[in-house]
């Protein structure tokens, strides 16, 4: 009963405070109350995802989302899927947060299904896939077999870097829908998330080449992907010979000049992690400016859950994207540790909203995914207003980061 009352008080406080331009929300909760609330969400996640785990075991496949016919979409491991690392990653976070052995066993099993993808050079999302799964596994267990997989994946990812252009190529342009766009060397803001694998590979191997690739990619992205207000383009296409910028476009946003919500979150998260590994103030400043854009934008509703694109028309009918909010709050928890607590209260507010009945599923509902109301890609008519495995992953990551922060009052991500 006390946990329920704490959550109710927190939610009431959230909606009574005008948070449109305000970074610092309510400070009513004690550290003990914050930790109690976080642990309550982890207990919920253990119960809810247990149902999804049972279904995944039955299929022996990683779950991604819910199909239009209300069935669960499971990933076939004979094909590459950029989201395939998130379910085992969620299992690792649940193991870290609860120390329940079944989650460790599940994480190990379900990441093994795509292990051979570490050698597939035609995909830039190797960082997403392997850092979120094997990366968390190695961080938690120090299992050297996981380290070998991570180094192999980093070596493969590095083959997509062109020294003339200075960035990692996101998509091959000779097949699929990308072939229709006329791109030569497209780079998407999402690619910032793959740099963590390279930074970690340098630490694990002692080879600075991986770190230097990551830094080069981050520098070029900082230079070319952002507008004067620090919103990000989704796609920057480079000339494959000269390295000059040919165009700035979108693939998943509302328009070329709009601010695709998840893209803004990727940028915030990406430059925050780059500061973690390099301590380059340029990356920290960029992260803070992106955070300011996200937290002060009049395009985002007062509950902080953005529409799928900041600039979409008819917002009252536009889907929200919970995945963008989950990525954002996880990044802000880390950024908070570099800024003397500037973002502490806003992260609590966003976590409380994500944990509210509006966005968090009831036990047994939502096909056992945690969060509701995310968006994959509206221009591709794909995964609209559904749960997504990466929304759940970053929500759990945020809870674990917050728990470590309040338990130690230090940076839980310090290298």
N, C-alpha and C positions, 0 to 999 in steps of 0.2 A: 504493500500500500504506500509506503514511504517513497519508493522509487516512482510510482505513478504520480504522486503529488509533486515530486521534484520536477518531473517532466512537464506536468501541466503548468506549474509556476513559470518554468523556463519559456514555454511556448507563449503564455500570456504576456510575459515581459517582452518577448520578441516583437509581438504585434502592437504593443503599446508604445514602443520606442520608434521614433522616426529614424529610419536607418538609410535613407536615400543618399545622403551626403556624409553620413557619420561613420567613422571607422570604429569608434569605441562604444560598444554596447553596454548592456547591464553587467555589473560586477557582483551581482547578488550571490552567486554560487561560490561556496568555498572550494578549495582544491579537493577535499574529500568528496564533496557532492559531485564535482565534475567527474572524478574517477568512478564514483558509483554509477553515474549516468552512462559513462562510456562502457563500463563492464556490463551494464544492463543491455546495451546494444549488441555487445559481443555474445552475450547469452542468447539473445534473440537470433542473431545470425547463425549461431551453432544449431539451433532448433530448426530454423527455416531452411538453411542450405543442406541440412541432413536429408531432407526430402529430395532435393535436386541431386544429391550425391547418390542416393539409391537408384534414381532413374538413370543417371550417368553410368553407374556400374552395370545396369541391365543392358544398356546399349554399348558399353565399352567405348564411349565417345565423349568428347568435351562438349558441353552445352554452350550455346551462344545467345539465343534469344527465343522469342515465341513467334511462330509463323501466323499468317493471316487466318488460317483455319484453327488457331488456338493450340496447335501441337508445338512441342519444343523442337527447335532447330538444333540438331547435333552435327558437329563438324566431322567430316570424313578425313581421316588422317593421311589418305593417299593424295590429298590436295593441300596446298598451302592456304592457311587462313590467318590473317593478321591478328585475329582475336584468340587464337588457340591457346595462348599462354595464360590467359586471364583466369580461367577456372582453377587450374592447378595453383596459380598465384594466390587466389582467394583461399584455397585450402592451406597454403603455407601460412598466410596471415592468421587464419583461424587456429592453426596449430600454435603459432607464436603467442596468440592472445589467450588461449585456453589450456594449452599443453595436453590436449586430448589426442591420444596417439592415432586415432582413426584419420585425422586430418593430415598428419605427416605421411601415413601410408597412401592416402588418396592422392596427395600432391605428387609423390614419387611415381605412382602408377600412371596418372593421367598426363604428366609431362613426358613420360617415356613414349607415349603414343606418337609424338611428332619429333622425336629425337633426331631422326635422320634429316630433318629439314635444316639442320645447322649447316649442311653442305650445299644448300640450294642457293646459288648466287643471283638468281633472277628476282629476288625479293629484298626490298630495303627494310622490311619490318622485322628483321631478325632480332633487333634490339628489343622491341616490344615483346616478341614471342619468348625469347630466351632469358632476358633479364628479369621479367616478371615471374617466370617459373623457376628455371634453374638458378637464376641469380638470387632470388629469395631463399631457395633451398640451400645454396652454398653459404650465404650469409648466416643462416640459422644453424646449419649443421656442420659446416666446414668439410663436407664430403668431397674428397678430391676428384671423384668421378664426375661430379657436377662442374668442377673447375675446368676439366678437360673439355666438356661440352661447350662451356661458355667461351673458352679460348678459340675453339674451332668455329663457333658462330661469329665471333668478332673478326677472325681472319677472313671468313667469307664475306661479311659485311664490308670490310675494307676494300674489297675488289670493286665495289661500286663507287669508289672515290676517284675522281679525275684531278690530277695535280694542276692541269691547265685551268680548270674551272674553279677548283677549290672547295667543292661541295660533293656530297653523296647524292647520286642520282636516285630519285624516288621511284619512278615508274619507267619500265621499258615501253617504248612507243610504237612497237611494230605489231601489236596484237591487242585485241579487245577494244573497249570503248576509247582507250587512250589514243589508239591509232587514228581516230577520227578528229582529234583536236589539233593536229599539225604541230605538235610540240617536238623539240629536239632533245632537250635535257631538262625535264621538269623536276622541280624540287618543291615539296610541300612543307608547310609549317610543322606538320605532324612529325617530320623527320628529326626534329629536335629531340624527340623522345628516345630515339635510337642511340643517342650519343652516350648515355649512361653505360651501355654495354662496352663501348670503346674505352671510356675512362677507367672502368673496372678492369678491363683486359690489360691496360698498361700497368696498373697496380699489381695484378696477379702475375704478369709475365716479366715485368721490368723493361718492356719494350715501349719506348716513348712514341713510336710511330702511330699507335692507336690514339693516344692522347692528342697528338699533333693534328691528326685527321679531324678529331672532334672539335678542336679549337678552330681550325680553319673553317669548318662547316658553320660553327656558331657565329664566327665573325662575318662571314658572307651573308648569313641569314639576318643578322642584326643590321647589316648595311642595306640589304635589298628588299626585305620582306615587310618593312614597317612604314606606315604613313606618318605624317607629322604629329598625329594625335596618339601614336603608338598602338593603333589597331593594326592587325596583320592581314596582308593578302594571304590567300590559301596557296596559290601556285605561282611560282616564279619560273619562267622558262628561260634557259640560257642557250646561247649559241654553242653548239657542241664543239666548235673549232676555236673560236675566239674567246669564249667565256663571257661575252657581253650579254646583258639582259635583253631578251627579245620581247617579253610580255609579262604582265602581271594579271592573273585571272583567278577564277574559282572553278572548283569541280563539285563541291558539295554545299557551297553557300548560295545565298539568294541572288547575288549578282557579283560581277568582278570587283566592284567598289564597296561591297557590303562587308560587314564584320560577322563572319560565320562563328557562332558561339563556341563550338568546341575548338576551333582554331585559335581563338584568343586564349583558351585554357591551356592548349599545348604550348603556346609561346611562353606563358607565365611559368609553367612547370619546367620547361626546357631551360630557360635562362637561369632559373633558380638552381637547378641541379648543376649547371655549368659553373656557377659561382662556388658551389660546394667543393668542386674538384680543383678549381683553379685559383680561387680567391681574387679573381679579376673584378675590380670595382665596376667596370663597364657592364658586366653581366648582371651584377646586383642592381645597378641603376636601371637597367633595362627591365628587369623583373619588377621593380618598384613602380616604374611608369606604366607597365602593362596592368599591374594590380590596381593602380589608380584609375585607369580607364575602366576596368571591370567594375570597380566598387563605386564609381561616381556616375556611371552612364545612366542617363534618363531612359534609355531603351530597355533596361532590365527592371522587371517588377520588384516591388518593395520586399518580397520574400526571398530575393536573391537567386531564384531559379530562372535562368534566362530563356527567352524564346530561342528557337533553334538558330536564328540569325538576328542580330541586333536591329537590322534595317528592314526586316520583312514588313510588308503592308498588312493591314487588317490584323493587328496584333491580338485583338480579342479572340480571334479564331485560330491563331498560330500555335502549333504545338510547342511545349516547353522542352528543354533538353536537360534532364537531370544529370546525364553523364558529364556535361560541361561543368555543372556545379560541383560534382564530386571530384573531378580533376582539379578544379580551382581551389577547393577547400584543402585538399591534400597539399597542394603547392604552397598555399598561404601558411599552413602550419609550419612548413620548413622555413619559408621566408620570414616568419615571425621570429625565428631564433636568430636571424641575422640583423634584426632591426629593433632590438630592445623592447620587444613585445608589442610593436605597433599594430599587429594584426590579431592579437590574441582574442579579443572580444568578438570580432567579426567572424572568426573561424568557429567560435562556439555557437554563434547565431546560425550560421549556415549548417553546421552539423545538427543542430536541434531541428531545423526545418526539414532536412533530409530524413531525420528520424521520426518525423511527424506522420500522422495517419494519412495525410494527403499524398505523400511520396514514398513512404515505406509500406510494403505489403503486410497484410496480416498473416499470421502463421498458417501455412497450408494453401494460401492463395498465390496468385501471380506465378503459377507453375513452380513455386518454391524459389524464384529469384527474389532478391532483397528489395530492390528499388523499382518503382514504376515510372513511366512517362519520360523515356529517353527517345532520342532520334538518331538513326544511323545516317541516312542520306535522302533528303526529300527530293533533290533533283533526279535521283535514280529510283524514286518511289520505293525505297527500301527501308525497312525497320522504323516505321513511324509510330510514335507513341507506344513503345513497347519496353519491356525490360531488356537490358543488355549486360553481358557478362563483364564488360569493362566498367560500367557504372558501379556494379557491385564491388569490383576489385578496388577502385579508387576510394570508394566509401569505406571499405574495410581498412585500406591503407591509412586513410585519414584517422580512423578510430585508433589504430595501433600507434600512429605517430603522436596523437594527442595523449594517449595513455602513457607513453614513454616520457613525453614532455612534462606532464603533471606529476609523474612518479619521481623524476630525477631533477626537474627544473633546469635541464641542460639540453643542448642540441642532440636529439636522438639520431641524427644522420651524420654526425661529425666523423670525418675520415682520419 
